[in-house]
Amino acid sequence: MTEPATARGDVESLSFDEAFAELGRVVGALETGNQSLEETIGAYERAVALQGRCERLLAAAELRVSQLMARADGSLAVTEATPEESGG
């Protein structure tokens, strides 16, 4: 089951910190168990979308860090690549 476009769309504009903070709030709300079934399902869908956003941003950051290559003189060089090029 995929999350609705509304759950995905606005999540894609969030920074990692924003998405992670909201994920924490959504999980906290889910843990209270005070929502109706429909609210719980909606919150779960939102949490999945937020988790996916965080994972994608972390993968991109990891790729950027791994692209830093030490030169023989000790300086660093950055190589340009996209996550698709690295298989991630």
N, CA, C and O atoms as a DFTB+ gen file, in Angstrom:
352 C
 N C O
     1  1       0.845      -1.180       0.000
     2  2       0.000       0.000       0.000
     3  2       0.883       1.233       0.000
     4  3       1.807       1.340       0.806
     5  1       0.602       2.162      -0.900
     6  2       1.403       3.379      -0.960
     7  2       0.655       4.505      -0.264
     8  3      -0.573       4.501      -0.186
     9  1       1.410       5.462       0.237
    10  2       0.777       6.571       0.938
    11  2       0.173       7.535      -0.066
    12  3       0.679       7.655      -1.182
    13  1      -0.902       8.226       0.306
    14  2      -1.552       9.154      -0.623
    15  2      -0.625      10.297      -1.005
    16  3       0.310      10.637      -0.280
    17  1      -0.910      10.881      -2.165
    18  2      -0.071      11.982      -2.666
    19  2      -0.016      13.132      -1.680
    20  3       1.021      13.784      -1.560
    21  1      -1.099      13.397      -0.972
    22  2      -1.092      14.511      -0.022
    23  2      -0.134      14.246       1.121
    24  3       0.453      15.185       1.658
    25  1       0.041      12.993       1.505
    26  2       0.982      12.666       2.580
    27  2       2.415      12.812       2.092
    28  3       3.301      13.169       2.868
    29  1       2.652      12.535       0.799
    30  2       4.000      12.607       0.243
    31  2       4.384      14.016      -0.169
    32  3       5.491      14.470       0.122
    33  1       3.480      14.711      -0.845
    34  2       3.797      15.981      -1.477
    35  2       4.435      17.010      -0.581
    36  3       5.529      17.488      -0.880
    37  1       3.788      17.365       0.502
    38  2       4.337      18.407       1.355
    39  2       5.533      17.918       2.161
    40  3       6.330      18.731       2.628
    41  1       5.671      16.624       2.330
    42  2       6.813      16.061       3.053
    43  2       8.101      16.295       2.271
    44  3       9.158      16.505       2.865
    45  1       8.020      16.260       0.960
    46  2       9.210      16.398       0.118
    47  2       9.849      17.777       0.204
    48  3      10.996      17.945      -0.209
    49  1       9.138      18.759       0.726
    50  2       9.709      20.096       0.853
    51  2      10.379      20.311       2.216
    52  3      10.993      21.353       2.444
    53  1      10.265      19.338       3.117
    54  2      10.816      19.487       4.463
    55  2      12.316      19.203       4.487
    56  3      12.815      18.355       3.746
    57  1      13.019      19.922       5.345
    58  2      14.421      19.606       5.594
    59  2      14.479      18.356       6.468
    60  3      13.454      17.907       6.982
    61  1      15.667      17.800       6.634
    62  2      15.803      16.622       7.481
    63  2      15.334      16.928       8.900
    64  3      14.568      16.161       9.483
    65  1      15.793      18.045       9.451
    66  2      15.431      18.390      10.829
    67  2      13.923      18.563      10.996
    68  3      13.353      18.125      11.995
    69  1      13.283      19.195      10.024
    70  2      11.835      19.378      10.087
    71  2      11.106      18.042      10.016
    72  3      10.199      17.776      10.804
    73  1      11.512      17.205       9.066
    74  2      10.865      15.899       8.895
    75  2      11.080      15.014      10.114
    76  3      10.159      14.329      10.559
    77  1      12.295      15.028      10.654
    78  2      12.599      14.188      11.817
    79  2      11.808      14.644      13.045
    80  3      11.300      13.817      13.803
    81  1      11.707      15.953      13.236
    82  2      10.945      16.487      14.374
    83  2       9.463      16.141      14.237
    84  3       8.820      15.740      15.207
    85  1       8.933      16.297      13.034
    86  2       7.525      15.962      12.838
    87  2       7.291      14.465      13.011
    88  3       6.278      14.056      13.578
    89  1       8.215      13.653      12.530
    90  2       8.106      12.204      12.718
    91  2       8.021      11.863      14.204
    92  3       7.223      11.018      14.609
    93  1       8.839      12.516      15.003
    94  2       8.800      12.300      16.450
    95  2       7.455      12.672      17.047
    96  3       6.934      11.969      17.913
    97  1       6.892      13.784      16.577
    98  2       5.579      14.215      17.079
    99  2       4.482      13.234      16.674
   100  3       3.608      12.905      17.476
   101  1       4.533      12.770      15.427
   102  2       3.513      11.834      14.936
   103  2       3.606      10.510      15.696
   104  3       2.588       9.952      16.106
   105  1       4.820      10.015      15.879
   106  2       4.990       8.762      16.627
   107  2       4.499       8.927      18.058
   108  3       3.848       8.033      18.599
   109  1       4.804      10.057      18.668
   110  2       4.324      10.322      20.023
   111  2       2.807      10.303      20.094
   112  3       2.230       9.747      21.029
   113  1       2.162      10.911      19.106
   114  2       0.698      10.924      19.068
   115  2       0.150       9.517      18.868
   116  3      -0.852       9.145      19.480
   117  1       0.804       8.736      18.014
   118  2       0.360       7.355      17.803
   119  2       0.493       6.529      19.073
   120  3      -0.351       5.679      19.359
   121  1       1.543       6.775      19.825
   122  2       1.778       6.011      21.049
   123  2       0.730       6.275      22.119
   124  3       0.498       5.425      22.978
   125  1       0.094       7.441      22.078
   126  2      -0.933       7.730      23.080
   127  2      -2.186       6.901      22.852
   128  3      -2.907       6.580      23.798
   129  1      -2.444       6.554      21.593
   130  2      -3.606       5.740      21.279
   131  2      -4.929       6.460      21.440
   132  3      -5.964       5.805      21.563
   133  1      -4.933       7.777      21.444
   134  2      -6.160       8.546      21.665
   135  2      -6.874       8.946      20.381
   136  3      -7.792       9.766      20.429
   137  1      -6.483       8.394      19.235
   138  2      -7.099       8.768      17.967
   139  2      -8.110       7.706      17.530
   140  3      -8.090       6.560      17.980
   141  1      -8.997       8.148      16.631
   142  2      -9.916       7.204      15.998
   143  2      -9.111       6.332      15.037
   144  3      -7.943       6.611      14.765
   145  1      -9.733       5.294      14.534
   146  2      -9.059       4.409      13.593
   147  2      -8.603       5.180      12.360
   148  3      -7.470       5.010      11.910
   149  1      -9.466       6.017      11.813
   150  2      -9.110       6.795      10.621
   151  2      -7.958       7.758      10.900
   152  3      -7.058       7.897      10.071
   153  1      -7.975       8.413      12.037
   154  2      -6.881       9.324      12.405
   155  2      -5.581       8.547      12.584
   156  3      -4.510       9.018      12.200
   157  1      -5.679       7.376      13.158
   158  2      -4.490       6.547      13.359
   159  2      -3.895       6.121      12.025
   160  3      -2.678       6.161      11.841
   161  1      -4.748       5.716      11.100
   162  2      -4.259       5.311       9.777
   163  2      -3.619       6.495       9.072
   164  3      -2.551       6.354       8.475
   165  1      -4.251       7.652       9.131
   166  2      -3.684       8.854       8.512
   167  2      -2.341       9.224       9.119
   168  3      -1.406       9.581       8.403
   169  1      -2.245       9.136      10.442
   170  2      -0.989       9.450      11.124
   171  2       0.089       8.439      10.742
   172  3       1.249       8.807      10.559
   173  1      -0.284       7.182      10.624
   174  2       0.682       6.146      10.231
   175  2       1.189       6.407       8.817
   176  3       2.386       6.295       8.551
   177  1       0.273       6.758       7.905
   178  2       0.684       7.085       6.534
   179  2       1.641       8.270       6.521
   180  3       2.627       8.272       5.784
   181  1       1.349       9.263       7.328
   182  2       2.216      10.440       7.426
   183  2       3.589      10.046       7.966
   184  3       4.615      10.512       7.470
   185  1       3.603       9.186       8.986
   186  2       4.865       8.736       9.570
   187  2       5.705       7.987       8.543
   188  3       6.922       8.164       8.492
   189  1       5.072       7.158       7.731
   190  2       5.803       6.417       6.688
   191  2       6.406       7.396       5.678
   192  3       7.555       7.238       5.266
   193  1       5.631       8.404       5.281
   194  2       6.143       9.403       4.342
   195  2       7.315      10.178       4.945
   196  3       8.311      10.429       4.265
   197  1       7.199      10.552       6.204
   198  2       8.283      11.283       6.881
   199  2       9.527      10.424       7.023
   200  3      10.644      10.903       6.825
   201  1       9.337       9.160       7.365
   202  2      10.477       8.251       7.478
   203  2      11.189       8.106       6.134
   204  3      12.418       8.121       6.071
   205  1      10.418       7.968       5.075
   206  2      11.012       7.868       3.740
   207  2      11.807       9.108       3.387
   208  3      12.903       9.006       2.835
   209  1      11.269      10.285       3.699
   210  2      11.978      11.547       3.437
   211  2      13.301      11.585       4.200
   212  3      14.337      11.940       3.639
   213  1      13.261      11.220       5.470
   214  2      14.485      11.206       6.280
   215  2      15.506      10.228       5.702
   216  3      16.694      10.545       5.629
   217  1      15.058       9.058       5.295
   218  2      15.974       8.061       4.731
   219  2      16.602       8.562       3.440
   220  3      17.799       8.373       3.220
   221  1      15.803       9.204       2.575
   222  2      16.356       9.729       1.320
   223  2      17.379      10.833       1.572
   224  3      18.424      10.878       0.924
   225  1      17.074      11.729       2.522
   226  2      18.011      12.812       2.829
   227  2      19.294      12.268       3.447
   228  3      20.380      12.763       3.148
   229  1      19.182      11.263       4.300
   230  2      20.376      10.657       4.888
   231  2      21.218       9.946       3.830
   232  3      22.446      10.013       3.863
   233  1      20.558       9.267       2.895
   234  2      21.285       8.593       1.821
   235  2      22.033       9.605       0.956
   236  3      23.170       9.362       0.551
   237  1      21.393      10.734       0.676
   238  2      22.045      11.777      -0.115
   239  2      23.236      12.366       0.640
   240  3      24.284      12.623       0.047
   241  1      23.078      12.577       1.939
   242  2      24.180      13.107       2.740
   243  2      25.330      12.107       2.803
   244  3      26.497      12.487       2.710
   245  1      24.997      10.840       2.959
   246  2      26.037       9.801       2.992
   247  2      26.785       9.760       1.674
   248  3      28.007       9.609       1.657
   249  1      26.073       9.892       0.579
   250  2      26.715       9.906      -0.733
   251  2      27.670      11.092      -0.851
   252  3      28.791      10.945      -1.338
   253  1      27.229      12.257      -0.409
   254  2      28.088      13.439      -0.476
   255  2      29.368      13.247       0.331
   256  3      30.453      13.614      -0.120
   257  1      29.238      12.674       1.519
   258  2      30.414      12.449       2.361
   259  2      31.339      11.430       1.710
   260  3      32.559      11.598       1.726
   261  1      30.765      10.375       1.136
   262  2      31.601       9.339       0.532
   263  2      32.312       9.826      -0.725
   264  3      33.298       9.230      -1.158
   265  1      31.810      10.910      -1.307
   266  2      32.442      11.459      -2.502
   267  2      33.664      12.316      -2.190
   268  3      34.415      12.680      -3.095
   269  1      33.865      12.635      -0.936
   270  2      35.067      13.372      -0.562
   271  2      36.239      12.401      -0.624
   272  3      36.263      11.390       0.076
   273  1      37.179      12.715      -1.446
   274  2      38.301      11.802      -1.632
   275  2      39.598      12.506      -1.236
   276  3      39.857      13.640      -1.639
   277  1      40.378      11.828      -0.463
   278  2      41.665      12.395      -0.046
   279  2      42.640      12.355      -1.213
   280  3      42.792      11.334      -1.884
   281  1      43.290      13.474      -1.439
   282  2      44.336      13.546      -2.462
   283  2      45.664      13.171      -1.825
   284  3      45.781      13.107      -0.601
   285  1      46.640      12.931      -2.642
   286  2      47.971      12.548      -2.154
   287  2      48.561      13.623      -1.253
   288  3      49.303      13.304      -0.323
   289  1      48.245      14.901      -1.511
   290  2      48.804      15.983      -0.699
   291  2      48.010      16.236       0.575
   292  3      48.325      17.164       1.320
   293  1      46.983      15.425       0.839
   294  2      46.201      15.567       2.054
   295  2      44.973      16.440       1.912
   296  3      44.150      16.506       2.825
   297  1      44.836      17.119       0.768
   298  2      43.649      17.936       0.560
   299  2      42.483      17.039       0.128
   300  3      42.667      15.865      -0.192
   301  1      41.296      17.614       0.126
   302  2      40.114      16.855      -0.252
   303  2      39.588      17.330      -1.589
   304  3      39.685      18.510      -1.927
   305  1      39.041      16.415      -2.334
   306  2      38.395      16.744      -3.598
   307  2      36.981      16.191      -3.560
   308  3      36.733      15.110      -3.027
   309  1      36.071      16.942      -4.129
   310  2      34.681      16.490      -4.195
   311  2      34.394      16.062      -5.621
   312  3      34.672      16.798      -6.568
   313  1      33.836      14.868      -5.771
   314  2      33.417      14.405      -7.081
   315  2      31.909      14.504      -7.173
   316  3      31.206      14.185      -6.214
   317  1      31.413      14.934      -8.293
   318  2      29.970      15.082      -8.476
   319  2      29.358      13.747      -8.890
   320  3      29.868      13.070      -9.783
   321  1      28.272      13.378      -8.239
   322  2      27.517      12.180      -8.577
   323  2      26.138      12.324      -7.979
   324  3      25.920      13.151      -7.094
   325  1      25.217      11.530      -8.454
   326  2      23.866      11.523      -7.913
   327  2      23.623      10.169      -7.258
   328  3      24.334       9.213      -7.569
   329  1      22.643      10.053      -6.360
   330  2      22.368       8.766      -5.735
   331  2      22.099       7.663      -6.732
   332  3      22.445       6.510      -6.475
   333  1      21.484       7.983      -7.874
   334  2      21.202       6.976      -8.882
   335  2      22.486       6.398      -9.464
   336  3      22.543       5.209      -9.780
   337  1      23.524       7.238      -9.610
   338  2      24.794       6.788     -10.172
   339  2      25.529       5.834      -9.248
   340  3      26.304       4.996      -9.708
   341  1      25.291       5.954      -7.949
   342  2      26.008       5.110      -7.008
   343  2      25.237       3.840      -6.676
   344  3      25.699       3.019      -5.883
   345  1      24.068       3.675      -7.277
   346  2      23.266       2.500      -7.007
   347  2      22.384       2.650      -5.792
   348  3      21.757       1.673      -5.382
   349  1      22.301       3.863      -5.175
   350  2      21.524       4.072      -3.961
   351  2      20.307       4.763      -4.210
   352  3      19.540       5.015      -3.281
